[in-house]
Amino acid sequence: MRVIVVGAGLCGLSAAKTLIQAGHQVTVFDKGRSPGGRMATRRIGPARLDHGAQFFTIRSDPFAALIQPHIDQGLVYEWCRGFSGGGDGFPRYAVHGGMNALAKALAGPLDVRCNSLVFAIRPAAAAAGSGASWDVALDDGTSMAADGLVVTCPLPQANSLLVTAGTELPPDLISTEYDRTITLLVTLDRPSAVGEPGGLQNPAEALSFVSDNQRKGISDLPALTVHADAEWSQAHWDDDPAATIRALVDLADDYVGEAAVLEAQIKKWRFATPRTIWPKRSWVAPDGAGLLVLAGDAFAGPRVEGAVMSGLAAAAAFGA
Ligand SMILES: Cc1cc2nc3c(=O)[nH]c(=O)nc-3n(C[C@H](O)[C@H](O)[C@H](O)COP(=O)(O)OP(=O)(O)OC[C@H]3O[C@@H](n4cnc5c(N)ncnc54)[C@H](O)[C@@H]3O)c2cc1C
């Protein structure tokens, strides 16, 4: 089958990889400049900072099987075994070069087309003569025909591009809400006050995670990532960016320590974390023009592993 995957996050990439292994012809579209979605890494001068997911855990065999080659190649490494009080003994993995490097490695052998926003999915009657089930319209005015679709973007975005698909989505699915996250990224003139292992979970009111990217092992220069929690992020979403930076630098003062902030930026994640999780690992449209599967971290858990498990479930709907 010709399958189009919308979204080159970890869900879409793992679905695409599995579909290709099963002999399908797969094209992945992503609106971003590079693959990865919320597995995101940014450079500020010579510093490198993860600004979405900070680490992942491996709890299931299929996810372990997907990651193991990247551990063997030295790309994925064990960062630590927990963030406070000596940890809980359970490995937390990170990626040399930043979390986004894993997405790039997964995307490498695939046909992934970035800077390609899918804005409408229609039954293929409109794409007369192709013999396909679906017509996928892109923002550059082109379209591509497909026999099957895997749509992995956050559900509000999926819903809007499926309005033209002639498929009814379950109301509970459409109404899935996402918490927001505002992330502060700062480079420092000397090491931060964050001790080993370089990560702090829920360290203070309003903060959900503080990560020292140098101590974590991905940045040559001292650089902190500071995630505000959902409540703070919602309350400050529309604030002036400069005021948001000042407020977050204040909140992170204990972790910046004696260092001076060299540069500060923010990243706003509108669809950071699904508030509810669909009871199945993917959703297969019962009545579409062809096979249409929705997947993503709203289906199998709001984490990197959940996104991958949902991607594998989506591929399984195609017999892969
Ligand atoms: C701030 C933050 C911190 C996190 N920390 C952790 C952590 O430490 N550990 C952990 O396990 N998880 C963490 N997570 C969660 C984890 O990042 C996600 O669960 C996972 O990456 C989701 O993958 P996904 O493929 O489902 O979605 P995404 O990564 O969001 O991928 C969806 C993709 O769809 C693309 N897209 C959207 N609309 C369109 C369109 N119309 N056309 C084309 N492309 C489109 C987007 O550009 C995106 O690349 C964190 C998330 C955030 C935001």
The ligand as a Tripos MOL2 file, in Angstrom:
@<TRIPOS>MOLECULE
LIG
   53    58     1     0     0
SMALL
NO_CHARGES

@<TRIPOS>ATOM
      1 C1          8.1800   20.2380   27.2530 C.3       1 LIG1
      2 C2          8.0160   18.7670   27.1100 C.ar      1 LIG1
      3 C3          8.7630   17.8940   27.9060 C.ar      1 LIG1
      4 C4          8.6150   16.5170   27.7760 C.ar      1 LIG1
      5 N1          9.4130   15.6930   28.5240 N.ar      1 LIG1
      6 C5          9.3460   14.3600   28.3090 C.ar      1 LIG1
      7 C6         10.2860   13.4970   28.9500 C.ar      1 LIG1
      8 O1         11.1990   13.9450   29.6560 O.2       1 LIG1
      9 N2         10.1590   12.1480   28.7360 N.ar      1 LIG1
     10 C7          9.1930   11.6330   27.9020 C.ar      1 LIG1
     11 O2          9.1440   10.4080   27.7300 O.2       1 LIG1
     12 N3          8.3340   12.4410   27.2620 N.ar      1 LIG1
     13 C8          8.3880   13.7840   27.4360 C.ar      1 LIG1
     14 N4          7.5470   14.6050   26.7560 N.ar      1 LIG1
     15 C9          6.5100   14.0100   25.9120 C.3       1 LIG1
     16 C10         7.0880   13.5200   24.5710 C.3       1 LIG1
     17 O3          7.9190   14.4950   24.0220 O.3       1 LIG1
     18 C11         5.9180   13.2380   23.6340 C.3       1 LIG1
     19 O4          5.0220   12.3430   24.2750 O.3       1 LIG1
     20 C12         6.3360   12.6000   22.3100 C.3       1 LIG1
     21 O5          7.5160   13.1820   21.8070 O.3       1 LIG1
     22 C13         5.1820   12.7470   21.3570 C.3       1 LIG1
     23 O6          5.5150   12.1970   20.0900 O.3       1 LIG1
     24 P1          4.4250   12.2180   18.9240 P.3       1 LIG1
     25 O7          5.0840   11.6610   17.7240 O.co2     1 LIG1
     26 O8          3.1590   11.5750   19.4220 O.co2     1 LIG1
     27 O9          4.0420   13.7560   18.7110 O.3       1 LIG1
     28 P2          4.9580   14.9550   18.2150 P.3       1 LIG1
     29 O10         6.3660   14.7620   18.6250 O.co2     1 LIG1
     30 O11         4.2620   16.2030   18.6450 O.co2     1 LIG1
     31 O12         4.9150   14.8270   16.6300 O.3       1 LIG1
     32 C14         3.8320   15.2920   15.8750 C.3       1 LIG1
     33 C15         4.3870   15.9290   14.6120 C.3       1 LIG1
     34 O13         3.3030   16.3080   13.7690 O.3       1 LIG1
     35 C16         3.7040   17.4520   13.0570 C.3       1 LIG1
     36 N5          2.4840   18.0710   12.5270 N.ar      1 LIG1
     37 C17         1.4570   18.6150   13.2410 C.ar      1 LIG1
     38 N6          0.5010   19.0500   12.3910 N.ar      1 LIG1
     39 C18         0.9330   18.7740   11.1280 C.ar      1 LIG1
     40 C19         0.3950   18.9840    9.8270 C.ar      1 LIG1
     41 N7         -0.8140   19.5490    9.6420 N.pl3     1 LIG1
     42 N8          1.1170   18.5940    8.7420 N.ar      1 LIG1
     43 C20         2.3460   18.0190    8.9100 C.ar      1 LIG1
     44 N9          2.8960   17.7960   10.1200 N.ar      1 LIG1
     45 C21         2.1990   18.1680   11.2130 C.ar      1 LIG1
     46 C22         4.4490   18.2830   14.0780 C.3       1 LIG1
     47 O14         5.3180   19.2040   13.4390 O.3       1 LIG1
     48 C23         5.1870   17.1970   14.8570 C.3       1 LIG1
     49 O15         6.5120   17.0180   14.3780 O.3       1 LIG1
     50 C24         7.6880   15.9910   26.8360 C.ar      1 LIG1
     51 C25         6.9470   16.8610   26.0340 C.ar      1 LIG1
     52 C26         7.1160   18.2300   26.1490 C.ar      1 LIG1
     53 C27         6.3570   19.1600   25.2360 C.3       1 LIG1
@<TRIPOS>BOND
     1     1     2 1
     2     2     3 ar
     3     2    52 ar
     4     3     4 ar
     5     4     5 ar
     6     4    50 ar
     7     5     6 ar
     8     6     7 ar
     9     6    13 1
    10     7     8 2
    11     7     9 ar
    12     9    10 ar
    13    10    11 2
    14    10    12 ar
    15    12    13 ar
    16    13    14 ar
    17    14    15 1
    18    14    50 ar
    19    15    16 1
    20    16    17 1
    21    16    18 1
    22    18    19 1
    23    18    20 1
    24    20    21 1
    25    20    22 1
    26    22    23 1
    27    23    24 1
    28    24    25 2
    29    24    26 1
    30    24    27 1
    31    27    28 1
    32    28    29 2
    33    28    30 1
    34    28    31 1
    35    31    32 1
    36    32    33 1
    37    33    34 1
    38    33    48 1
    39    34    35 1
    40    35    36 1
    41    35    46 1
    42    36    37 ar
    43    36    45 ar
    44    37    38 ar
    45    38    39 ar
    46    39    40 ar
    47    39    45 ar
    48    40    41 1
    49    40    42 ar
    50    42    43 ar
    51    43    44 ar
    52    44    45 ar
    53    46    47 1
    54    46    48 1
    55    48    49 1
    56    50    51 ar
    57    51    52 ar
    58    52    53 1
@<TRIPOS>SUBSTRUCTURE
     1 LIG1         1 GROUP 0 **** ****
